């Protein structure tokens, strides 16, 4: 996602690919959909999100602090989160990052367009109400990790599912997708906009990228599979 791939990220892509294969087969058979997004477009979206997750689109620059202890833990964090922290620490000034804010193509742009499309073609106030709950959860539980960016729980988007089953059982799949993915993205943006730049920072902070992509993709996969079981 930041021009760096290690064994941790390769394992993540391998796991998603294994999940995607049977999901794509169900899409091919016309058994999955998300509201007005049919099986074939859904299959394209799922593949495009995974492929697009390696593309970051820069849109702004800020300054943020290089945490004093980051040098000590950088190799460990680099291995866990698959970002080149050691290299990035040596770029720019000694005490501050010239932070580049980016938006991830597969983890933000594509799913955001899908959410907007669903809301325009099938307006759903229930999804927006549940989205507020997800936004609150993400904003409260997201952590800004020095050198990495925002860290969001991989399964936080699933919060939307039980609410969708209770309030809109006939449309649970698209409601889960809209509320879960939309809530994660907006909550991530809020966390990035409000984090303490004098306390911690990172050379790159991505919307929908490192620390966030897994939660977006897991929510999308689960919402898609829900449509198989819930009409």
C-alpha positions in Angstrom: 0.0 0.0 0.0 3.0 2.3 0.5 5.4 0.6 -2.0 6.2 -2.1 0.5 5.2 -5.7 0.7 6.2 -8.3 3.4 5.1 -11.7 4.4 2.3 -10.3 6.6 0.7 -8.4 3.7 1.2 -11.4 1.3 -0.7 -13.6 3.8 -3.5 -11.0 4.0 -3.8 -10.9 0.2 -3.7 -14.7 0.0 -6.5 -15.0 2.6 -8.6 -12.5 0.8 -8.0 -14.2 -2.5 -9.2 -17.5 -1.0 -12.3 -15.9 0.3 -12.9 -14.1 -3.0 -12.8 -17.2 -5.2 -16.0 -18.8 -3.8 -17.6 -15.4 -3.4 -16.9 -14.6 -7.1 -18.4 -18.0 -8.0 -21.6 -17.1 -6.2 -21.7 -13.8 -8.0 -21.2 -15.5 -11.3 -24.2 -17.7 -10.6 -26.2 -14.6 -9.8 -26.7 -15.5 -6.1 -25.2 -12.4 -4.5 -26.1 -8.7 -4.8 -26.1 -5.5 -2.8 -29.4 -3.7 -3.4 -29.3 -2.2 -6.9 -25.7 -3.5 -7.4 -26.2 -6.8 -9.2 -24.0 -9.9 -9.2 -21.6 -9.0 -12.0 -21.0 -5.4 -10.9 -20.5 -6.7 -7.3 -17.9 -9.2 -8.5 -16.0 -6.4 -10.4 -16.1 -4.2 -7.3 -14.7 -7.0 -5.1 -11.8 -7.6 -7.5 -11.2 -3.9 -8.1 -11.0 -3.2 -4.3 -8.4 -5.8 -3.8 -6.3 -4.8 -6.8 -6.7 -1.1 -6.1 -5.6 -1.4 -2.4 -2.0 -0.9 -3.6 -2.7 2.5 -5.1 -2.5 5.6 -2.9 -3.7 9.0 -4.2 -2.0 11.9 -2.3 -4.1 15.0 -1.7 -2.6 17.1 1.1 0.5 17.5 3.3 0.7 18.3 7.0 3.4 18.1 9.7 3.3 15.6 12.6 5.7 14.6 15.3 8.1 11.6 15.1 7.4 9.8 18.4 10.6 9.4 20.4 10.2 5.6 20.9 9.3 4.9 17.3 12.9 4.1 16.3 13.0 1.4 18.9 9.8 -0.3 17.8 9.9 0.6 14.0 11.2 -2.9 12.8 8.4 -4.7 14.7 5.7 -2.3 13.6 7.0 -2.5 10.0 6.7 -6.3 10.1 3.2 -6.3 11.6 1.6 -3.5 9.5 3.7 -3.9 6.3 4.7 -0.2 6.0 8.3 1.0 5.5 8.6 2.8 8.8 12.4 2.5 9.2 13.0 4.1 5.8 10.4 6.8 6.4 12.0 7.8 9.7 15.1 8.9 7.8 13.2 11.1 5.5 12.8 14.8 6.2 13.5 16.5 9.5 14.7 14.7 12.6 11.7 15.5 14.9 8.8 15.8 12.6 7.3 14.0 9.6 6.3 15.9 6.5 3.1 13.8 6.5 1.5 13.0 3.1 -2.3 12.4 3.4 -3.5 9.9 0.9 -6.7 8.2 -0.1 -6.6 4.5 -1.0 -8.2 3.6 -4.3 -9.4 0.1 -3.3 -10.1 0.8 0.4 -11.8 4.2 0.0 -12.5 5.5 -3.5 -14.2 2.4 -4.9 -16.3 1.5 -1.9 -17.3 5.1 -1.3 -18.5 5.3 -4.9 -20.5 2.1 -4.3 -22.1 3.5 -1.1 -23.0 6.8 -2.9 -24.5 4.8 -5.8 -26.7 2.7 -3.5 -27.9 5.8 -1.6 -28.8 7.6 -4.9 -30.5 4.6 -6.5 -32.1 3.2 -3.4 -32.4 5.9 -0.7 -32.3 4.4 2.7 -32.7 6.4 5.9 -32.3 3.3 8.0 -28.8 2.7 6.6 -27.8 6.3 7.4 -29.1 6.0 11.0 -27.1 2.8 11.6 -24.1 4.4 9.9 -24.1 7.0 12.7 -23.6 4.2 15.3 -20.7 2.8 13.2 -19.1 6.3 12.9 -19.3 6.8 16.6 -17.8 3.3 17.3 -14.9 3.9 14.8 -14.2 7.4 16.1 -14.0 6.2 19.7 -12.1 3.0 19.1 -9.7 4.0 16.3 -6.0 4.5 17.4 -3.4 6.6 15.7 -0.3 4.5 15.6 3.0 6.4 15.2 4.6 5.6 11.8 1.6 3.6 10.7 -1.5 5.8 10.7 -5.0 5.0 11.9 -5.7 1.4 13.2 -9.3 0.2 12.9 -10.6 -3.1 14.2 -10.9 -5.5 11.3 -14.5 -6.5 12.2 -15.9 -3.2 13.4 -18.1 -2.8 10.4 -20.0 -6.0 11.4 -21.7 -3.8 14.1 -24.1 -2.7 11.4 -25.4 -6.3 10.7 -27.5 -7.0 13.8 -29.0 -3.5 13.6 -29.8 -4.1 9.9 -31.5 -7.5 10.8 -33.6 -5.9 13.4 -34.6 -2.7 11.6 -34.5 -3.7 7.9 -34.3 -7.5 7.6 -35.5 -7.5 4.0 -32.6 -5.2 3.0 -29.9 -6.3 5.5 -27.1 -6.8 2.9 -27.1 -3.3 1.4 -27.9 -1.7 4.8 -24.9 -3.5 6.3 -22.7 -2.4 3.4 -23.8 1.2 3.4 -23.7 1.6 7.2 -20.6 -0.5 7.8 -18.4 0.8 5.0 -19.7 4.4 5.1 -19.3 4.5 8.9 -15.7 3.2 8.8 -14.7 5.7 6.1 -16.3 8.7 7.8 -15.0 7.6 11.2 -11.5 7.2 9.8 -11.7 10.7 8.3 -12.8 12.1 11.7 -9.9 10.3 13.5 -7.4 11.6 11.0 -8.8 15.2 11.2 -8.7 15.2 15.0 -5.6 13.3 16.0 -2.9 15.2 18.1 -0.2 16.1 15.6 2.1 17.3 18.4 2.1 13.8 20.1 2.4 11.3 17.2 2.5 11.1 13.5 3.5 9.2 10.4 5.2 9.9 7.1 2.0 8.7 5.3 -1.6 8.7 6.7 -4.1 7.0 4.4 -7.9 7.0 4.3 -8.8 3.4 3.6 -5.2 2.2 3.5 -2.9 0.7 6.0 -4.7 -0.1 9.2 -8.1 0.4 7.6 -8.3 -1.6 4.4 -8.9 -4.9 6.1 -12.0 -3.6 8.0 -13.4 -2.2 4.8 -12.9 -5.3 2.8 -14.1 -7.7 5.5 -17.3 -5.7 5.8 -17.9 -5.7 2.0 -17.4 -9.5 1.8 -19.7 -10.2 4.7 -22.4 -7.8 3.4 -22.2 -9.5 0.0 -22.5 -13.0 1.6 -25.5 -11.9 3.7 -27.4 -11.4 0.5 -27.2 -15.1 -0.1 -29.0 -15.9 3.1 -31.3 -12.8 3.5 -33.5 -12.0 0.7 
